[in-house]
Amino acid sequence: MDTVNAPAYPDLFLFIDGQFLAADGRRQQDVLNPATGTAVGKLPHATREDLDHALAAADRAFQTWRRSSPVERSKVLRRAAELIRERAPEIARGIVLDMGKPYNEALAEVNGGAEHAEWHAEECRRIYGRVIPPRVDGVRQLVLREPIGVCAAFTPWNFPFNQAIRKVVAAAGSGCTLVLKGPEDAPSAVVALARVFADAGLPAGCLNLVWGVPAEVSDYLIRSPIVRKISFTGSVPVGKQLAALAGSLMKRCTMELGGHSPAIVFADADVERAAELLAGLKYRNAGQVCVSPSRMYVHEQAYDRFLEKFSQVTAALKVGSGLEKDTKMGPLAHQRRVPTMQSFVEDADARGAKIVLGGHKLGAAGNFFEPTVITDVPDDSRLMTQEPFGPIAPIVRFKDFDEVVRRANSLPYGLASYAFTRSSRHATAIANALEAGMVNINHFGIALSETPFGGIKDSGYGSEGGAETFDGYLVTKFVTQLN
């Protein structure tokens, strides 16, 4: 893959009631390539009339789709998975051009989306109710699970395809319809996703795609009496605002918010392997991953070996355009994130931390920042208390189990966590002690289609994936009948 042979960026559209809508006089915004800072496309924004059209289409489609057979829904999702795999290279190239991640990472993201479609195709056929034995002869008691209705979903730019398809397949598989606002900064993958479902046979109105000023669109959709459920993936501050609005209207939410994931390396761990794995995870997508290991706590007996290996892996990373061969880390998605990274480094430096590697912007063009390693970082520094969401790895020492648990759990976040140990006793103890929705021990094993993905505390509530995936899209109805 090289920039010379890179394809043209795809045209962008709204998708409402089965129709792809171009600008046609609508307001547009430039879509920028973060590797160059140049515009690669123009994205049309929805008007107020477009939003009303999308809501009405979703409401109308729900009246039929809610009564569709799970077998029919399953066929649509299976066909979508086939089309995703066929179109994966093209979709991945679009992600590189508007989001910036390396091509191989983008391709893996898209192919992973096909797995989500396939898994939901199976699981949607297993949405069961139950019969409760009655206390009185002649009474029949049934528990039914029914689709909640029209849903509004808001998805982020860091995994534009993966985060959008999770919500689409859960809504469609449960019998709900959806109005989706994707990321305006990285829209091509979501437009491609709409094409996939249109071609897979999802009826018109079941999926609608809109764009616009995020605060304005989210406020309008959530306030609409048509919308019954909200799903949001993004930052903690925005998630709290949307959840507060939805709560005031008694609307159900799924909130997958930010994290600041602790990674704990005990003295008895395979230290070099832990360092290599954590370095790979840390700089994946330039650190712009909500479950990125972002606070490394290493036992003092293993610290020097860990730091040496982690720094070695970090120093070898090739940074560049995601379309260039052998690139391991691309640019930050937004220009504004570059000075934010610099401010994290400056705060750590002012507090006596040691900059082992990196710490600076790379090059004049694009949003590139050096993979950075910082040690001896105080626990009250910005880097240890605020999610950096970038390629900066703080590494600090700890002495004993109780100390590291206290420090790991000290923040209001609770999304993902990591621990490395050869001791089954330590593994069980740390799994029980960590306050997080997902715990990885000795490997990275989360975000699979068959496993629940979600956090606790300020990192949100509700799960996507796993058997829990449909819970947020279904209501429970109890029927008692005397014959």
Beta strands, then each sheet from edge to edge (+ up, - down):
strand 1: 14-16
strand 2: 19-21
strand 3: 28-32
strand 4: 39-44
strand 5: 130-132
strand 6: 139-147
strand 7: 150-154
strand 8: 177-181
strand 9: 207-210
strand 10: 227-233
strand 11: 252-256
strand 12: 261-265
strand 13: 293-299
strand 14: 354-357
strand 15: 361-362
strand 16: 368-369
strand 17: 372-375
strand 18: 392-398
strand 19: 416-420
strand 20: 438-441
strand 21: 460-461
strand 22: 474-482
sheet 1: 1+ 2-
sheet 2: 3+ 4-
sheet 3: 5+ 6- 22+
sheet 4: 9+ 8+ 7+ 10+ 11+ 21-
sheet 5: 14+ 17- 18- 13- 12- 19- 20-
sheet 6: 15+ 16-
end
